[in-house]
Amino acid sequence: MGFIWFIYAAWLLLVIYLTVRSIGVKRDTEPHLLQSFGLMFAMIAAFLLPRLPLFAFVNFAPVNAVLSGIGAVLTVAGMLLLVRARQTLGRNWSQTVSVKQEPELVTSGPYRRLRHPMYTGGLLACIGSAIVVGGPFVFLLVLLGAIFIWRVGAEDRLLARQFPDEFPAYARRTNALVPFVW
């Protein structure tokens, strides 16, 4: 039960961190309410769906201590990658796929090897959390996974338009989401 509380506390701290760090970011050039609502809907749905009898099978936690420990380590590793990538983006971060004022192509830190390390970290954290808690994090993994895969394509197309000289070479030397794979 201690691992479960740890996972929820870690996610709460991550949300607080991301919320505080969103203050002072560069403004989007246009609003993207549909994307924001879609992300919020996915998170709410992830925590409501396991309550339906049809999806009771995902409520398998708690698992044994060894597996829970592995899940907790994966969660922390994913969150650390996400936070490091967020710090590297600085004021260039956005909750949505959007054009920022004074855009910059960030290629340092975790962006040296991955074009979307925040998504990689988020998915790794979801996998670890799903191992420990099951239920809502299984759905969070599925729903955020779908959103993140869409966003990888959308962000790559946006970056290719914004940085036609730099982005093609950057895309060739990095993986999108999974190191050494994709």
C-alpha positions in Angstrom: 0.0 0.0 0.0 3.0 2.3 0.6 4.0 2.1 -3.0 0.5 3.2 -4.1 0.6 6.3 -2.0 4.1 7.0 -3.2 2.9 6.9 -6.8 0.0 9.3 -6.2 2.2 11.7 -4.2 4.8 11.7 -7.0 2.1 12.5 -9.6 0.7 15.3 -7.4 4.1 16.8 -7.0 4.7 16.6 -10.8 1.4 18.3 -11.6 2.2 21.1 -9.1 5.7 21.5 -10.5 4.4 21.7 -14.1 1.7 24.1 -13.1 4.1 26.4 -11.3 6.7 26.2 -14.2 4.0 27.2 -16.7 4.0 30.7 -15.3 6.0 33.0 -17.6 6.3 30.7 -20.6 6.2 32.3 -24.1 2.7 33.0 -25.3 1.1 30.8 -27.9 0.2 32.8 -31.1 -3.3 31.4 -31.0 -5.5 29.6 -28.5 -5.9 25.8 -28.6 -8.8 25.1 -26.3 -9.7 21.8 -28.0 -6.3 20.3 -27.3 -6.4 21.5 -23.6 -9.8 20.1 -23.1 -8.9 16.8 -24.8 -5.9 16.4 -22.4 -8.1 17.2 -19.4 -10.8 14.9 -20.6 -8.3 12.0 -21.0 -7.0 12.5 -17.4 -10.5 12.6 -16.0 -11.6 9.6 -18.0 -8.6 7.6 -16.9 -9.6 7.9 -13.3 -13.4 7.3 -13.9 -13.2 4.3 -16.3 -11.8 1.8 -13.7 -14.9 2.4 -11.6 -17.1 0.9 -14.3 -17.8 -2.8 -13.7 -16.8 -3.6 -17.4 -13.2 -2.4 -16.6 -12.8 -4.0 -13.1 -10.1 -6.2 -14.5 -7.6 -3.4 -14.5 -7.9 -2.9 -10.8 -5.2 -5.5 -10.0 -3.1 -3.5 -7.4 -1.4 -4.1 -5.1 1.1 -6.5 -6.7 4.1 -8.0 -4.9 6.7 -5.7 -3.4 9.4 -6.5 -6.0 7.2 -5.7 -8.9 5.9 -2.6 -7.1 9.5 -1.5 -6.5 10.3 -1.9 -10.2 7.2 0.1 -11.1 8.2 2.9 -8.6 11.7 3.1 -10.1 10.3 3.3 -13.6 7.9 6.0 -12.4 10.6 8.1 -10.9 12.9 7.6 -13.9 10.2 8.7 -16.2 9.4 11.8 -14.1 13.0 12.7 -13.9 13.4 12.6 -17.6 10.2 14.6 -18.0 11.3 17.3 -15.6 14.8 17.5 -17.1 13.3 17.9 -20.6 10.9 20.6 -19.2 13.8 22.5 -17.6 15.7 22.3 -20.9 12.7 23.8 -22.8 12.5 26.7 -20.4 10.1 29.4 -21.6 9.5 27.5 -24.9 7.3 24.9 -23.3 3.6 24.7 -24.2 0.7 22.5 -23.0 -0.5 22.4 -26.6 1.0 21.9 -30.0 1.2 25.5 -31.0 3.4 28.2 -32.5 5.1 30.3 -29.8 6.1 33.9 -29.9 9.8 34.0 -30.8 10.1 30.2 -31.3 13.4 28.4 -30.8 14.4 24.9 -31.8 15.8 23.3 -28.6 18.4 20.6 -29.3 20.3 20.4 -26.0 19.9 18.3 -22.9 17.6 15.3 -23.5 16.7 16.9 -26.8 20.1 15.9 -28.2 18.9 12.3 -28.6 15.1 12.5 -28.5 12.8 15.0 -30.1 10.0 14.4 -27.5 11.7 13.4 -24.2 8.8 14.8 -22.1 6.4 12.3 -23.8 9.0 9.5 -23.4 9.3 10.4 -19.7 5.5 10.7 -19.2 4.9 7.3 -20.9 7.6 5.7 -18.8 6.1 7.2 -15.6 2.7 5.9 -16.7 4.0 2.4 -17.3 5.6 2.3 -13.9 2.5 3.7 -12.2 0.3 1.2 -14.0 2.5 -1.6 -12.7 2.1 -0.4 -9.1 -1.4 1.0 -9.0 -3.2 -0.5 -12.0 -6.6 1.0 -12.7 -6.4 4.6 -13.5 -2.8 4.5 -14.7 -3.6 1.7 -17.1 -6.1 4.0 -18.8 -3.8 7.0 -18.4 -1.1 5.1 -20.3 -3.5 4.1 -23.1 -5.1 7.6 -23.4 -2.0 9.7 -23.0 -0.1 7.2 -25.3 -2.6 7.9 -28.1 -2.4 11.7 -27.5 1.4 11.7 -27.3 1.7 9.7 -30.5 -0.6 12.2 -32.3 1.4 15.1 -30.8 4.7 13.6 -32.0 3.5 13.8 -35.6 1.8 17.2 -35.1 4.9 18.8 -33.4 7.3 17.4 -36.0 5.2 18.9 -38.8 5.0 22.2 -37.0 8.8 22.2 -36.3 9.5 21.4 -39.9 7.4 24.4 -41.0 8.9 26.7 -38.4 12.6 25.6 -38.9 12.9 24.4 -42.5 16.7 24.8 -42.5 17.5 23.2 -39.1 14.7 20.7 -38.4 15.3 18.1 -41.1 18.9 17.4 -40.0 17.8 17.4 -36.3 15.0 14.9 -37.1 17.5 12.6 -39.0 20.0 12.5 -36.0 17.4 11.9 -33.3 14.6 9.5 -32.5 11.1 10.8 -31.9 10.0 8.9 -28.8 11.8 5.6 -28.1 15.6 5.7 -28.0 17.3 3.6 -30.8 13.8 2.5 -32.1 11.5 5.4 -33.1 
